[in-house]
Amino acid sequence: MLEPASAPSFSDPLDDFRRAYFGPYDHYLGWHDGYDADFGVLDRLTRPHRLEAEAELCEALRTQRADPRAVLGLEHLRSRAGLPVLHDSLLRFGIYALGAIASIDPTALDADRVLAHLSNRKLTEEQLYSLAIGLGTYFTPSQLGPRVPAQLLELMADRRYLVRNHALGALRKLYRLPDPKAGNGTIITRADIRSDEIFGLISTDGRTDDFRRAQDMLRAQIEAFDTGS
């Protein structure tokens, strides 16, 4: 006797979304290799479900129950409704939040808020260099205006090496300036320092005069870029 055919099982698209964006995740790998997210579950949602998913992603970020997957989800949805909470998440998810804002609408970046963060001496080293990396990677000088790059230049004299280093890197990306160390890998050698005078000046802690000299040299390069010379 034939067994009756079992009824096909269909998963709830919203349940799939919630598992993908709020379920278990290997956060060590996310920290080490960069977070990723399943965009396919978002693409399969109907428009009403997409709006519900968008609202849930925003609420999870607002209540600090989310990890960078929520930021990536809002970016994939091109969520203009998510722009306020993405700005609120700049200090938690700096690079990811800046990347999402730039993808949704780079002209919507709140430069005043970014400037306030970059000027805040109470921020951690990681918060500051994460912002610097994101700004250099995802924006252009015209989108940032003059004050944000000027504050990045100030950070080249920060007491913390990683802040100085990433501020320099961000400004070189913004203005498409040459980086003598580019392509040399992650380990900085003495040869790198010799080949990159500006980096050499900021690579040693506690030499404020050298930091200022490095700023002056980079400022001259930026001014040359601005004038097209």
N, C-alpha and C positions, 0 to 999 in steps of 0.2 A: 504494500500500500504506500502510495506516495505521501511524503510529508507535505503539509501545506506550506506554501512559500511564505517566508517571513516578510513582513512589511519593511520597505526600505527605511533606513534611518537618516534623518536629515539634521545636521547640527544647526543650531541657532546662530545666524551670522553675528549677532551682538555678543553672544557667549564666546564665539571664536575671537572676536576683537578683544574682549575683556581678558581672556586667557593670554593673548599675545602681548597686551600692553600693561597688564597689572598682575600677571601670573608670575611664577618663579622664574628667576633669571640668575645666571652666573655673573654676579656683579664684579668678581675679581677679573674675569675675562673682559667684561665691559670696561672696567677701569684700565686694564692693561692694553687691550687691543682696540678699544673704541666700541661704543654701544651700536647695535643695529636693531632694526625692528622689521616686523612682517607687514609690509605695505599691501600685500595681496589681500589681507583680511579687510582692509579699508576700502580697497577698490571693489570688493564684492558687495559692499553695503548699498542698500537703496538710499535715495536722498534723505528720507526721514531718519533712517538709521545713521547715516553719516552725521546729521545734525545732532543726534543723540550722542554719538561717539565723540564728536567735537566738544559737546558740553561736558561730558565725563572727563575728557582729557584736561580741559580747563579747570574743572573743579578739583581734580587730583593734584594738579600743580598748585592751585590756590591754597589747598589745605596741606601741602607738603607731604602728600602720600605717594608721590610719583618719582620715577627715576627718569633718565634722559629719553627713554622710549616715548614718554608722553610728549616731549618736545619734538622728537622726530615725527611723531604722528601728526601734530599740528602743522608742522612744516609740510608734510606730504599732502595734507588736506588744504594747504594754502589758506589757513584759517585767519582771516582778518579779525574775527572775534577773539582769537587767541593772542593778539598782539599785546594787550595790557598785561596779561599774566606772564607772557614771555619776558616782558621788561621787568616784571617783579621777580623773575627767576634768574636774572643776570648773574647774581652772586653765587647762586647754587650751581648753575649749569652754563657758565659763561660762554664757552666755545659753541656748545650746542644751541643755546638761546640766540646768540648772535647769528649763527648760521641760519636758524629758522626765520628770524626777522628779515634777514637779507633775502631769503628765498621768497618770502611772502610779499614784502615791499620794502626795499632798502631805504626809500625816502621816508618811511614811517619811523625810523630809528629815533628815539628820544635822546638827542645829543646832549642835552642838559643833564639828564640822568647819568649817562655814560661818563660825562665830565666829572660829575660829583663823585662817582665811584672811583675814577682814576685819581682824584685828588684826596681821597679818604685814606689817611695814614693808618687807620685802624684795620684796613683790610689785610688779609693774610697774603703771603707771597703767592700762593697758588691762585687766589682770587684775582690778583692783579695780573699775573702773567697769562692766565686764561683769557681775561678780557683783551689783553694786548694781542695775543695770538688770533683771537676771533676777529678783532677789528682789522688786523693786517690781512687776514685770509679772505674775508667776505665783503669788504667795503672798499670804496675809492675815496680819495681826498675830497672830491666834490660832494659826496654823500655825507661825509663827516663834518665838513666845514673846517675853519682854521683852528678852532680851540682844542678839539680832541687830539689832532696830531701834535699841537704845541704841548699838551700835557703828556703825551707819550714821550716827547723829547725830554721833558722834565724827569720822567721816570728813568732815563738813562743815568741819572745821578742818584738813584735810590740806593740805600745801604745794602740791599739784597741783590746778590749777583744774578739770580734767575730773572728778577724783574728787569734789571738793566739789560740783560742779554735779549730777552724777548721783546722789550720795547724797541731795541735797535732792529731786531728782525722784522717787527711789525712795520716800522717806518720804511725800511728798505723795500718791503713788499708793496706798501701803499704807493710809494713813489717810483717803483720799478728801478731801484738803485742796485748796482752790482754788489754781490755778496761774495767776497773772495773765498769764503769757506764752503760755498754751495757745492753739494755733491761729495763732500769729504767724509760723510758718515756722521755718526752721533758722537764720536770721541774727538774732543778738541785737543789738538797737538800743539807743540811749540811752533811747528812750521805754520800752522793756521794763524797763530798770534803774530808771527813775523810778517805773514802775507796780508794781514788785515789790521792796519794801524788803528782804526777806530775801535775794533773789538779788543785789540791789545790794551788800549787805554782803559777800558771798563772791566777787564777780566780779573783785576786784582782788587780785593776789598780794601776800603779805607783810604783811597787816594783821590780825594775830592777834586783836587786841581786837574788830575788826569780825566776825571769824569767830565768836567766842564770843557776841557779841551776837546774831548770826543764830541760833546754836544755842538761846539762851535764848528767842527769839521763837518758833521752831518748836516747842520743847519745850512752851511754853504752849499752842500750838494743839493739839498731840497730847494733852496732858492734858485739854483741853476736849473733845476727841473721845472720850477714854476715859470721861469722866464723863457724856457725853451732853448737855453744856450747849451 
